[in-house]
Amino acid sequence: MERLKVRLEPDGVERLPLADLVQLGEHRLVEGQVVQRASRSSLYEERWRRAGVDAGAVKQRNDLRQLPFASGSHAVEAVKRRPLPRFPCTKAWAWYATDTAGERRKWIPYAKQDLLLYMGLLARLGQVTGIKEGDVFLTVTPMAPRITNALPYLWMYADVLDTRQRLEFLVGSMFMLGRSNWTEFALRRQPTVLFCLPQDALDLVEHFAKAAGQPEAKPKQLFDRVRMGIFFGQPLAPRREQIRAAYGVEPFDCYVTTEFPALFAECPAHNGLHLWMDVCIPEIIPTDELEKEKAERGYVPTAVFVDQASAGIEGELVLTTFGEALPLVRYRLGDLVRLVGTDVCSCGVTHPRITILGKA
């Protein structure tokens, strides 16, 4: 059977010069008619019409500056107030939601190509962090309908269809603690990779000790083979050393968002998360602009493209993506970041590096 290719093109994109990555993003923006397709979504349609936006006039990435920002609150409102079929730009294969409870929950559609993109980025995550053939993952996921619940299954498919590393996944849930013996089974199976939220890893310390019948034992004394951890869903920074002390692993930070397949990942240099420029056009709204927006009613802040920003700049992350079901166009993620640098990383990857500071 012919192998289905799920990795991103072109080959070697992780090491393309930054100027080539900028050109690639602009090509995908224009040739993919991203803004024109997005204009059909209820997320943008009415707001752009009121703002006098001409979607067909976007011929290069600098033209994005003509477009208003979008945000999670706009997504919630579009789903709530408009017919649901008008939210995606094409047929959705899956819907995932944020953790926010009640009516503020954001539901985001994913089409076939979006899911293949996710699988490709998971394959890239494995390459960047150093996943080895035959690795056994202990994955602790939140409950559905979150995208993080689907991560181990998408990674399984990526390995079956493309990477062929014979990876193995043991999937547990914090919700099932006390309702199943998965912690005991994990001790018996002896995983090599921990894949979960940072806080879940810390909360599990006592549960593994209990399952082993050794109340004072730390996981690093109970797991003989675990060598690394990939952590998503929360900033790793305040918990990094605690996790290292408890598990004896090399921890890798990974940025995940419901709105699109990001998977911005830390490499072995541990000097920021690589922001994948081939899947999005990233901007930063600097902190001083955010302060003006807060102080002056009606003020529209100015953003700067990440590749044109200076190292050390802090502000809110804004993305334009090339999604099939729902392209994000100047979408404010609500996360504050610091740009670590745009120079080539010591690992050889050329994509800019950022640090997640917290919520805006």
N, C-alpha and C positions, 0 to 999 in steps of 0.2 A: 504493500500500500504506500502511495506517495506521502511523504511527510508534510504535514501542514505547518507552514512557517509562521510562528507567532512572534518572533523577535522583530525589533524595529529595524527599519532600513534608513539610511544605508549602513552596511556593515562597518563597524569601527566608529560609529557615531559618538561613542563616549570620548573619543580622542580627537575629534575634529577641532581645528582652530576656532576660537571664539567668533571671529568674523564670519566663518563659514556657517556656524550654528545660527547666527543672527540672520544670515541670508536664507538658510533652510527654513527658519521659522516664518520669515516673510513670504517665502514661496508657498508654504502650506497655508498661510493665511489667505493669500490672493487666489492661488490656483484651486484651493478647496472651497472658495466662495463662502468662507466662514461667516462673515458678517451678513451676507445676503441670506444664507440659510437660517442664521439666528433670528433674522427679522420676522420669520414666520412663527416664532415662539411667543406665547403670551407673556413670557418673562420680559421681552423687549418691545413687542409690537406697539402697544399703546404709548408707552413712555417715549420711545423713539419718534413716534409720529408727533407727539406734543413738542418734542425738542427740535423738530425739523430735520431729523437725521435722514440722509440719503445713503442707504446701504450700498448702492452701486458705486458711490464715489470713493469708497475705500480701496485704493490701488496700491498702497504700501503701508508699512506698519506705523509710520508717523501719522497717517490719517486716523489712526485709532484715537488720537487726542481729541477729535471732534465729537466723540461719543461719550455719553454720560456713564458714570459708574453704575454697576449693578451690585446687589448685595443679597445676603441670605434672607433679609426681611422682604425683599422684592420677590424672591422665589416662593416664600411662604404665601404671600398675598396672591401671586399668580395662580398657584394651585388651588387656593381657597376660593377665589372670586371668579375664576374663569373656567370654562369647560376643560376637563383634564386632558382630553385628546389634543388640545391646542398648546399644551406645554412642551412636549417634545417636538423636534423637527422631523423626526422619522419614527418608524415603528420601534417601540421599546421592547427589549427582550427581558429586562429585569428592572425592578425599582428598589432602591435602597434609601434608608432614612437616617437622619441624624439622631443623636441620643436625646435631643430635647423632647420633653414630654408634652402631651396635650396638643393644642392647635398650633403651636409654634414649631412643631416638627417639620423639617424639610424633607420632601420626597423627591428623589432625583432619578431620572430614567437613564438606563444604559442600553445601547443598541449592540448589535453583534460585534461591530468593529471596536467599540469601546471595551468590550470584554476581552477581545483578543489583544488590545493594547495593554490592558491590565496584566494579562498573562505574560506579555512580552516584558513588561516592567518588572514583574516578579522574577523572570529569568535573569534580567539585568541585576536585580537586587542580589540574587545568589552569586552572580559573577563578581560584583563589586565587594561584597562582604567576605567572599571566600568559601562559599558552600562547596562541600566535597561530595564525590560520588558515594552513595549509600548512606548519607546523613539521615539521622532519625530526628524528626522535629517533635517536640512537645509544644503544641499550640494551644493556648488558652484564649478563647474568643468570647466577646460579649454575645448576648442573645440577638437573634434576628429581630428586625430587618436591617441591621447595620451592615455596611460593606465589609467591615472587619470580620464579621461572621463568615463571609465567603472567601476570605483570603487563603486559608489552607486548601480549599477545594480548587480554587483557580490555579494555585501553585501546583497542585497535583496534575491538573490537566496540562499545564505548561510543560511539566516534566515528561508526561506521557507522549505529548505531541511533538516536542521539540528538543528539550535539553537532554533527555534520556540519562539522567544521573541516578536513576533508581532510588529516588528519595522516598522516605516513609514518614507518614504523619499520624501522630496520636493527638486527637482533638479533645480537649476538656473544656469545662465551663465553670466559672465561679458559681453560677446559679445551681450547678449540680453537686457542689460540695455537700457531703452528708446525704446525698440522694443516690450516689453511685460510688464505686470503688476506683474511680479513674486515677486518683493520686497513688494508690497502692499499685495499680497496674503500671503507671509511669515509672515507679521505682524498679519494678521487675524488668521493664523493657529497656531501661537505661538509655535515654535519648542523648544525642550529641549537640542539639541546638534547641535553645529556648526561644519561643516566638510568642510574645504576649505584650500586654500593657505593663509598664514599669511597676505600677502600684500593685497589680495582680501578682507579679513575681514576689514582691515583698510580703504580701498578705499570705502567700502560699507557704512561706517558710515553716510556720508552725504546723501546717497541715501535712507537709511531707514528713516532718519529725514524728507527728502522731501516727501517720500511716506506717512508718518504719518501727514504731514502738520504742523510739529513742528521743524522749522529750527535749533533750538539750542539743541534739545534733543539728548542724547546719546542712543545707542542701549540698554543699561542696564535699561534705563527708559521706553523703548518701548516693550521689550521682558520680560514678567513676569516669564516665565518658564525656559528659557535657563540657564543651570547650568555649562556646560562644552563645550570645543572646542577641536577638534582633527585637527591638522594642518600639511599639507604635502607640498612637492614641493619646499620648501625653509627652510633654518635654522630658527627656531622659535626665537632663543635667542635675536636678536636685536629688536624684535617686541613684545616680551612676555608681558612686563609691559604695553605697549600701548594698547594691546588687552585686558588685564585684566582690565585696567582702563575704556576702552570704553564699554566693554560687561559685565563686572562683572563675567566672567567665570573662571573656572579652566582650563588653557590651557595645552594640551598634545602635545608633538612633535612626529612626525612620519616620518620615512625615507622611501621614495618611489623611486624606480628606474625602468626605462623602461625595462632593460635587464633581470630582473627576479623578482619573487614575494618576495620582501624583507620585507617590513612593519615592520622594526625595530622600536620598540615603547617605549615611555616613560611610566612609571607606576606612581602611586600616590606619590612615593618617590621623583620624579622629580630630579633624580640623574643620568642622562644619559639615552640613549636609549638601550633597551635590544637587543643585536645582536643574533638572533636565530641560535644557533649552530646546530640544527637538520636539517636545510635546506641548510646549506652551510659550507664550511671549510674556515674560514676567516684568512687572513694574513695582516700584516702592513709592508710597506716599510718605515723604519724610515727616518726622515727628513735629517739626515746627509748622508744617502745613496742617497736620492733624489738630494742633493746638489752635490755629487760626479758625479752622472749621468749627471747633467747639465754641470759640469765643464770639464769632461773627455769624449771625443768622444768615443763611443763604450763601455762605462762602463755599465755593467749589475748589477743593484743594488740587494742587498740581502734583502729578506723579512723574517719576523719572524711570526710564528703562534700566533694568538691573545692570546690563552690560555697559551702560554709560555712567553708572553711579560710582562713587568713591568707596573704597574699603572703609568699614566702620560705620557707614550710614545706617540709621535705624528708622523704622517706620512700618506701615501696614502693607502687607503683601497683596498685590493685585495681579490677577492672571487673565490672559486671553488664551483659550485652548481651541483645539481643532476637533472637538467631539462630534460624533455622528448624531446621537440622540439629542444632546443639548450642548452646543458650544457655549463656553463661558466667554463673555466679551467684557473686558475691563471689570472683572468680578472681584469685589473686595471680600477676601476670605475672613477678615476679622482677626487675623493673627499678626502680631508684631514680630518683626525679624530684624536681625543685624546682618549686613553683608560682610562676610569674612574676607572675601576677595574674589577677583575675576581672573587671577593669574593661574597658570597650570599647577594643579595639585601635585604633591610629591608622589602620589600614586599613579600619575600619568593622565588622569581624567581632566578634561579641559573645561567642564561646565562650572559655572560660578558656585560658590559655597556660601550658605547662609546658616544662621543659628536662630532657632525659634525662641522668642523671649516670653511669649504668653499671649493672652487675648488683648485685643485693642480695647 
